[in-house]
Amino acid sequence: MNILQKFLLTAFLFAFFPISATSSERHESINANNPENRHTEISQRQAITIAQQHIKGRVLDIRRNENVYRVKILSDQGSIHIIQVSVSDGTIKSGH
């Protein structure tokens, strides 16, 4: 087998057979796709969006206290509301 044939064979193998992930990478990938192993949290931006769907207005402040975001909104009617949004799943815990 000459050098050109070896080169073409190597190029073919790399092009059509991707290099497999290491064992630990495959394990992490499997765990990341398992809903029971995911530890996802919503972002501040997502909490703001959820709170603004509940109360229309301008966001004045957002703070995180352990497992809830406290979103302070000045409503279009001029009143201030504090909406508590769950960090874990985005549900509204209280809004007034």
Backbone as CSV, one residue per row, in Angstrom:
resi,resn,N_x,N_y,N_z,CA_x,CA_y,CA_z,C_x,C_y,C_z
1,MET,0.858,-1.170,0.000,0.000,0.000,0.000,0.900,1.226,0.000
2,ASN,0.691,2.110,-0.969,1.553,3.286,-1.037,1.026,4.404,-0.130
3,ILE,1.761,5.488,-0.053,1.442,6.593,0.852,0.098,7.229,0.491
4,LEU,-0.188,7.398,-0.792,-1.446,8.005,-1.210,-2.631,7.141,-0.782
5,GLN,-2.534,5.832,-0.941,-3.604,4.940,-0.539,-3.827,4.987,0.979
6,LYS,-2.741,5.034,1.758,-2.849,5.127,3.211,-3.526,6.440,3.615
7,PHE,-3.136,7.510,2.945,-3.711,8.820,3.241,-5.208,8.832,2.944
8,LEU,-5.603,8.308,1.785,-7.017,8.280,1.421,-7.824,7.393,2.356
9,LEU,-7.250,6.253,2.742,-7.939,5.362,3.676,-8.127,6.050,5.031
10,THR,-7.102,6.723,5.519,-7.194,7.441,6.794,-8.227,8.561,6.705
11,ALA,-8.201,9.316,5.623,-9.165,10.401,5.440,-10.582,9.853,5.394
12,PHE,-10.775,8.736,4.716,-12.086,8.108,4.639,-12.580,7.694,6.025
13,LEU,-11.707,7.073,6.806,-12.094,6.619,8.137,-12.477,7.793,9.041
14,PHE,-11.705,8.862,9.002,-12.019,10.028,9.827,-13.294,10.728,9.364
15,ALA,-13.546,10.701,8.070,-14.723,11.391,7.545,-16.020,10.649,7.858
16,PHE,-16.003,9.340,7.811,-17.237,8.577,7.950,-17.408,7.856,9.275
17,PHE,-16.389,7.816,10.089,-16.472,7.180,11.393,-15.931,8.148,12.437
18,PRO,-16.834,8.922,13.057,-16.362,9.912,14.025,-15.660,9.245,15.195
19,ILE,-14.730,9.949,15.739,-13.995,9.441,16.887,-14.964,9.369,18.057
20,SER,-15.029,8.231,18.713,-15.988,8.064,19.807,-15.506,8.790,21.050
21,ALA,-16.461,9.200,21.861,-16.147,9.888,23.106,-15.541,8.906,24.088
22,THR,-14.809,9.435,25.030,-14.248,8.576,26.059,-15.365,8.056,26.938
23,SER,-15.067,7.089,27.728,-16.067,6.474,28.595,-16.709,7.499,29.525
24,SER,-15.913,8.376,30.141,-16.477,9.347,31.077,-17.342,10.372,30.354
25,GLU,-16.965,10.769,29.127,-17.782,11.714,28.370,-19.126,11.096,28.012
26,ARG,-19.116,9.824,27.631,-20.367,9.147,27.321,-21.236,9.049,28.564
27,HIS,-20.633,8.764,29.704,-21.373,8.661,30.964,-22.005,10.000,31.324
28,GLU,-21.252,11.101,31.190,-21.784,12.426,31.478,-22.922,12.768,30.525
29,SER,-22.777,12.411,29.263,-23.806,12.698,28.280,-25.091,11.952,28.608
30,ILE,-24.973,10.697,28.991,-26.146,9.910,29.344,-26.818,10.498,30.577
31,ASN,-26.025,10.878,31.580,-26.591,11.457,32.795,-27.240,12.803,32.530
32,ALA,-26.687,13.591,31.645,-27.252,14.904,31.352,-28.603,14.776,30.665
33,ASN,-28.804,13.702,29.905,-30.068,13.511,29.202,-31.128,12.837,30.054
34,ASN,-30.759,12.357,31.219,-31.704,11.704,32.103,-32.404,12.765,32.944
35,PRO,-33.729,12.924,32.813,-34.448,13.975,33.541,-34.282,13.895,35.050
36,GLU,-34.096,12.688,35.579,-33.934,12.540,37.021,-32.604,13.110,37.497
37,ASN,-31.598,13.170,36.640,-30.275,13.632,37.037,-30.031,15.098,36.717
38,ARG,-30.956,15.732,36.033,-30.772,17.136,35.684,-31.040,18.011,36.896
39,HIS,-30.169,18.976,37.092,-30.386,19.963,38.145,-30.464,21.307,37.436
40,THR,-31.618,21.550,36.835,-31.768,22.769,36.059,-32.437,23.838,36.894
41,GLU,-32.067,25.038,36.616,-32.677,26.190,37.254,-32.998,27.196,36.167
42,ILE,-34.052,27.964,36.387,-34.362,28.988,35.411,-33.434,30.185,35.646
43,SER,-33.210,30.949,34.609,-32.349,32.120,34.706,-33.150,33.323,35.194
44,GLN,-32.433,34.389,35.535,-33.104,35.627,35.922,-33.966,36.139,34.778
45,ARG,-33.451,36.063,33.560,-34.201,36.534,32.388,-35.504,35.750,32.251
46,GLN,-35.451,34.442,32.463,-36.658,33.628,32.370,-37.645,33.994,33.480
47,ALA,-37.132,34.251,34.685,-37.998,34.647,35.798,-38.688,35.969,35.503
48,ILE,-37.966,36.900,34.904,-38.553,38.197,34.535,-39.673,38.003,33.516
49,THR,-39.427,37.177,32.517,-40.431,36.915,31.487,-41.692,36.318,32.100
50,ILE,-41.516,35.362,33.005,-42.662,34.717,33.664,-43.427,35.741,34.500
51,ALA,-42.705,36.558,35.267,-43.362,37.558,36.116,-44.107,38.587,35.272
52,GLN,-43.524,38.998,34.141,-44.184,39.985,33.282,-45.394,39.402,32.562
53,GLN,-45.465,38.107,32.429,-46.674,37.499,31.882,-47.809,37.555,32.913
54,HIS,-47.424,37.571,34.183,-48.407,37.639,35.269,-48.847,39.082,35.534
55,ILE,-47.898,40.023,35.564,-48.165,41.448,35.786,-47.464,42.228,34.677
56,LYS,-48.232,42.931,33.886,-47.654,43.748,32.822,-47.039,44.998,33.449
57,GLY,-45.817,45.324,33.058,-45.184,46.524,33.577,-43.676,46.481,33.437
58,ARG,-43.034,47.424,34.115,-41.582,47.577,34.037,-40.920,46.945,35.258
59,VAL,-39.882,46.157,35.015,-39.161,45.503,36.109,-38.262,46.531,36.787
60,LEU,-38.439,46.643,38.107,-37.623,47.562,38.889,-36.431,46.860,39.518
61,ASP,-36.603,45.593,39.889,-35.540,44.875,40.580,-35.821,43.378,40.509
62,ILE,-34.749,42.601,40.576,-34.885,41.152,40.717,-33.791,40.696,41.656
63,ARG,-34.188,39.860,42.601,-33.244,39.292,43.564,-33.580,37.824,43.772
64,ARG,-32.529,37.081,44.076,-32.732,35.655,44.338,-32.561,35.401,45.827
65,ASN,-33.546,34.769,46.428,-33.489,34.332,47.816,-33.656,32.822,47.815
66,GLU,-32.557,32.104,47.964,-32.517,30.643,47.968,-33.237,30.030,46.781
67,ASN,-34.506,29.655,46.936,-35.168,28.918,45.854,-36.229,29.735,45.112
68,VAL,-36.255,31.061,45.304,-37.186,31.902,44.556,-36.505,33.174,44.077
69,TYR,-36.970,33.635,42.922,-36.610,34.971,42.443,-37.728,35.906,42.889
70,ARG,-37.367,37.048,43.447,-38.347,38.081,43.791,-38.225,39.168,42.736
71,VAL,-39.252,39.292,41.917,-39.245,40.245,40.810,-40.176,41.403,41.188
72,LYS,-39.613,42.606,41.283,-40.401,43.794,41.609,-40.780,44.487,40.313
73,ILE,-42.088,44.677,40.107,-42.607,45.244,38.859,-43.467,46.465,39.169
74,LEU,-43.257,47.522,38.413,-44.134,48.689,38.436,-45.158,48.460,37.331
75,SER,-46.404,48.242,37.728,-47.437,47.903,36.745,-47.774,49.109,35.883
76,ASP,-48.456,48.846,34.796,-48.888,49.912,33.890,-49.878,50.862,34.577
77,GLN,-50.514,50.392,35.653,-51.459,51.233,36.399,-50.756,52.037,37.495
78,GLY,-49.458,51.840,37.675,-48.690,52.618,38.644,-48.485,51.967,39.995
79,SER,-48.921,50.754,40.192,-48.716,50.078,41.471,-47.506,49.139,41.393
80,ILE,-46.910,48.891,42.552,-45.729,48.027,42.618,-46.161,46.633,43.072
81,HIS,-45.662,45.636,42.376,-45.977,44.240,42.678,-44.682,43.469,42.845
82,ILE,-44.687,42.525,43.770,-43.552,41.614,43.926,-44.052,40.216,43.591
83,ILE,-43.447,39.646,42.571,-43.811,38.313,42.096,-42.688,37.366,42.500
84,GLN,-43.033,36.280,43.164,-42.036,35.279,43.534,-42.134,34.114,42.561
85,VAL,-41.014,33.846,41.895,-40.955,32.802,40.872,-39.990,31.717,41.336
86,SER,-40.425,30.477,41.292,-39.604,29.346,41.708,-38.380,29.212,40.814
87,VAL,-37.215,29.068,41.425,-35.967,28.897,40.678,-35.940,27.538,39.987
88,SER,-36.523,26.539,40.621,-36.423,25.182,40.092,-37.309,24.903,38.894
89,ASP,-38.535,25.478,38.883,-39.431,25.128,37.782,-40.167,26.313,37.149
90,GLY,-39.966,27.538,37.669,-40.557,28.709,37.047,-42.002,28.968,37.412
91,THR,-42.531,28.230,38.382,-43.915,28.504,38.790,-43.967,29.733,39.681
92,ILE,-45.085,30.409,39.653,-45.272,31.595,40.485,-45.695,31.131,41.874
93,LYS,-44.892,31.516,42.877,-45.170,31.131,44.263,-46.131,32.124,44.905
94,SER,-45.963,33.377,44.604,-46.912,34.392,45.075,-46.730,35.626,44.210
95,GLY,-47.779,36.374,44.101,-47.739,37.599,43.333,-48.757,38.565,43.865
96,HIS,-48.273,39.704,44.317,-49.197,40.711,44.820,-48.652,42.097,44.559
